[in-house]
């Protein structure tokens, strides 16, 4: 299978990974033959691309880290505003990730604009737990981290979609409303005795910056809890690599560069190092341009050095291991 932007997908291609709507229900199942009407509708809904099967990607398998049922149940819990169910889903995310032999992130986010809020919360929970596993956090710590990550944007439920989805630059007043979501989220969960104080603090503090320029309390460095530091990095990363109504998704490699360039300013350097260890900037199944001008398909990750995977040149089907062919590099993802 491989990922292609919708405008590059040929009619009659076969869908490899299911497509969900904003309620978590399946719009199209895997193995669906993609008619032009389906592609046009998905494009209108805001889906930027899909994973498909084709001859050049035969034998390439991209693993989804969470089961379809868990993702659907988590979206339902978030949409229904069911905090108890959200906690259970957060724990299930930890259980499913701990059951994996390899928990690195190796997929492109294919959510639509309307589904962004829910898919973003799930993605941030997954990324945060993976970073937490990499840091050696214990089971109870991972459960608390997952709860905080899943609920980190719950305060946005009371913010107008006109502001959340505004294409133009936000006004100062609108920015104040957006920033209020951390305190709104805290207020929503603060009286729930089943939610730990550490979780509540992380929800409140996930936009604090290392240098004290964040919000809402201008905390800095060690004043910020580790869970909030982890969620901050994962929140920004997923936001950067996701398509929004006001901008296109950033290439994963560029998003990681952004995180690195803002270490000690916005982000904790240890958290950034860990996300770089477990997130593939060039996901398997993506088409890239090499430094010699050739287009190539990423077919296998190199877990020692994510920047240098194995690729197959699309025109010649030549396989190249970029760990061995050091005079070639990936220049960009082709979208």
Residue, then its C-alpha position, 0 to 999 in steps of 0.5 A: x500500500x502507499x499514500x497518495x494525495x486525492x488529486x493523484x489517485x486514479x479512479x478504480x484504485x483500491x482503498x487500503x485503509x478505512x476512511x472515517x467520518x467525524x462521528x467515528x463511523x466508517x465512510x469507506x471500508x478497506x478494499x473499496x474500489x474508489x469511484x470518481x464520485x467517492x474521491x470528489x466527495x472525500x476531497x470536498x470533506x477535506x480529506x487530503x489523501x488516502x492509502x491505496x493498493x497498487x502494483x508498485x507498492x505491492x508487499x508494503x504494509x503500514x500498521x495502524x497502531x490502534x484498532x478500528x473499534x478503539x478509535x471509533x469508541x474513543x471518538x464516540x466518548x469525546x463527542x458525547x462528552x463522557x469523561x468516564x468513558x474518555x478515561x477508559x478509552x485513554x487506558x485502552x490506548x495505553x494497553x493497545x500500544x504496550x501490546x505492540x512490539x514496535x510502537x513507532x509512528x509510521x503513518x500519515x494522518x488522513x482525517x478530514x477537516x470536520x473530524x480534526x478535533x477528535x482525530x487530533x485528540x486521539x493522535x496526541x494521546x497516541x504520540x504522548x504515550x509512545x513518548x512516555x514509553x520511550x522515557x520509561x514511564x510506568x503503567x500508572x504514569x502512562x494511564x495518567x499521561x494518556x488521560x491528559x493527552x486525550x482531554x487536552x483540548x476538551x475546553x475547545x467544545x465551547x469555542x465557536x467553529x467560526x473561530x476554530x476554523x477561521x481561514x484568515x488571521x485571528x484578531x487579538x480578541x479571537x486569540x484570547x478566546x482560543x487561548x482560553x481553552x486550557x482554562x475552560x478544559x481545566x474547569x470542565x474536569x476540575x470537579x471530577x474526583x476520578x481524574x487525578x490532579x496531575x492530569x488536571x494540571x497537565x490539561x491546564x499547562x499544555x501550552x506553557x513554554x520552556x522560556x516562560x512565554x506560554x500560557x495561561x500561567x507563564x510557567x517555565x522549565x521545571x515549573x512545568x510538569x513532565x506530562x504537560x511538556x510531552x503533550x505540548x510537543x505532541x500537540x504541536x507536532x500533530x497540528x503541524x502535520x495535519x491539514x487545516x482549513x487555513x493551511x496545508x499540512x507541513x511535511x513531517x520532516x519539516x515539523x520535526x525541524x520546527x520542534x528542534x529549532x524551538x528546543x529550550x524556547x517552547x519545548x523540552x529538549x528531552x521530549x523532542x529527542x524522544x518524539x524524534x526517536x519514535x516518529x518517522x518523518x518519511x512514513x512508509x508508503x509516502x512518495x518522496x523526491x531524492x537529491x538526484x531528482x528521482x521520485x521514490x516510494x518509502x518501503x521500509x523504515x530504518x529504526x536507527x536513523x529515521x531520516x534514511x529509510x529504504x526506498x524504491x525508485x518509482x520509474x525503475x523500481x530500483x531499491x535503495x537503502x539510504x543508510x548504505x547509499x550516503x550520497x543520496x538524501x530525501x529532499x521533500x515529500x511529494x504531495 
